[in-house]
Amino acid sequence: MLRTITTHFFILMVVTVVGQVRQGSDGLYYDGQGKAFTGTHFEYYADSVIRASIEVKDGMPDGFTKIYFENSQPEEVRSFSKGLKHGKWEKWNRQNIKTAEAGYVDDKKEGKWYIWDENGTLRYDMEYDKGNKTGTWLMFDEQGKLLDQKKY
């Protein structure tokens, strides 16, 4: 009986170790056998609430990374393609108010970027083209009144 329990415990430990995903010092994700991981990697708070879900392909973030507050509300959504920032990124505060929206193409800032304050008032309206500032950038006060603008 003890031998059976010990054998089952050992098998459970091997399955647990093989099933683990870790991020290497190179930033890539590996499975328990040291191979590049493909799938969704989850990270948890101490109370088993999901802290992050990361879509991974061939060890690199590829798809959406979602980060959550301890109460399971979304904090950030990031988008990657082959390990590079690519697509829309969004951020919210603890009151579930959007505080930022940005875009990337192949790891370079791209398109309109918006920053809101903790109350949801737009404070910055910016634009990028292939990582370079472009267009007219706008800055607003806490009432949403235009304070300044700058052309690039």
Secondary structure by P-SEA (a helix, b strand, c coil): caaaaaaaaaaaaaaaaaabbbbccccbbbcccccccccbbbbbcccccccbbbbbcccccccbbbbbcccccccccccccccccccbbbbbcccccccccccccccccccbbbbbcccccccccccccccccccbbbbbcccccccccccc
